[in-house]
Structure formats: structure tokens, C-alpha cells
């Protein structure tokens, strides 16, 4: 197909107009910040009780690098305190049998705490410990989640 000089000029103008419209639309498109694009999955979000001499745990699995983030608060007893750990499978088995363990997170004995830990792939346990108390229940409110 042969184009006349007039037709070529019109096609060039049309191509330029289309390119200008595309560039304008691309520049006007909203940009979502990277930090707002995270996926989240809850580990615990409901209040619970940990009886004296016991612990409560929540198991979770990570397929790739992920951040465990959240807050918790304990009430009960004279110290309003709890110990919170993140353990891997071997660590949890050793913990259940009363042995020393390496933790990925260890709050110490506290009333409130913030968790912000990055983990690699594997199975983990979020543990709320009240085994140090012989008398008092601990009412725990916690909101802890996985952030991908």
C-alpha cells in the first residue's frame, strides 16, 4: 500500500497524539508505595488465657523470608507479666522438654512488648509462657501477623 505525503503526515500526527495520550495516562496513574503492598496473614488476634505453670503456643509456617510483627499485653498476678518467644521446630521440642533453647525472639518477663523479627523459611512457634507463675492466670491480648 502506498501512502501519499498528506496521508503520511496525518499518520505521523496520529501516532504522536496516541503516544502523548499514553504518556499522559502513565504519568497520571497513582503510584502505590512499596510498603503498602505487603501481604499479611494473622498468627493470633484474639485474647486468650495462659494458666499458671503452663504456656500457650501458635504454630505457623513460613515459605520464604517474612517478618513477624505485632504487639502483646499481659494482665494478671502481681507483675502483669508473660514471657514470649519465637522458636523453630527443634527449639520448641527442646523447650517442651525443659531444655535451654535458642530463640528468634525473647521478650523476657514483660507486661507489654513489640515483635518485629524477620525469619527464613520453616516452621515456627509463637510461645506465650506463664510457667514461672504458680498461682495466677495471665490474660493476654495479642495481635501478631506475618508480613510478606
N, C-alpha and C positions, 0 to 999 in steps of 0.2 A: 504494500500500500504506500502510495506516495503522498506526502504532505506538502501543501503549499506553504510559502513563507508566512502567510497570515495564520494558517492553521497551526503551524509550529509555534508561533508567538503565543497563541491562545493556550496551547497545551503547556507551554513553559509557565505561563501565568497561573494556570490551574494547578500545576504541580507545586509551584511556590506558595500558592494560597493553602493548599492541603498541608504542606509542611509547616506553615505558620500556625495553622489551627492545631495541629498535633503538638507542636512545641508549646503553645499557649495552654492547652489542656494538661500537658505533662507538668508544666510549671505551677499550675493552679491545683494540682492534686494534693490532698492533705498528706503530710508525712507523719507516720506514727513512730514515736521514739522507740528505740530498741528495747529499753527496759519495760515498756508497756506491752511487749509482745510475748511475755513469758506465759507458759502454760503452768497450771497449778493443780495439785492433787492433795487432798486433805489426808493427814495421818490421824489427827484427833482434833475434835472441835466441841465435843460435849463434856460437861462437867462429870466427874466421877469421884469415887471414894477409894482411898487406899487404907486398908485396915492395919492396925499396929502389928509389927513383926512381919509384914508382907510387902510385896512390890506388885505393881501393875505394869504390863508392857503392851506395846503396839508394834507388830511386825510390819515391815514394809520392804519392798524390793526396788532397786534402782537398776535400770538397764544401761544407763550412760551417766556421765557426770551430771550431778544435780545438787542443788542447795536445799538443805533442810532449814526452814526458818519459822520462827514463831515466838510466842510468849506463854508463860505459865505462872500460876499463883497458887499457893497452898494456904489453907486455913485449918487450924485445929491444934490442940495441945498447947504447951506453954511457949513454943517457939514459932508456931505457924510455919513449919518448915518441911521440906522434902528434898531429896536428892534426885537429880535427873541425869541420865546417862544415854549416850548413843553407843551401841555395841554392835560388832559384826557377829556372825553365827558362832564362831569359836569363842569369842569373848562372852557371849550370852550363855553358852553351855558352861564355861568356867565360872561365870557369875552365879548361876543357879546352884552350882556345887560348892559355893563358898570360897572360891579361889580369887586371887588378885587378877585383875584384868586390865588390858589396855583399852582406853575409851577414845572415841572420836569426839565426844563432848562429855564434860563432867561439870555440873553446876556447883558441886559442893553442897553443903546444907544451907538452903536459902528459902526465903518466903516467895520472892518473885525472881524471874530470870528471863533472859532473851537468848534464843538459839539462832545461830547463823553459821552453819557448817556446810562445806562442800564435800561431797562423797563421790567415790567412783562406783562402778557397777558392783552389785552384790546384794545380799540380804542383810538387813539391819533390824535392830530393835531399839525403840524408844522406851526407856525404862523409868518409871516413877517409883522411887524406893522410900519405904517407910519402915524398913526392918529395924532401924535403930530405936523406934518407939515401942515401948512395952504396953502402953495404955491407950494412946489417943489415935483415933481415926484422923486422916488428913483428907479434907475436901479440896480437890484440885480442879481448877478451871484452866484449860489449856487450848490454845489454837496453834497447831503446828502443821505445816504443809510442805510438800515438795514443790520446788520451783525449778522448772526445766528451762 
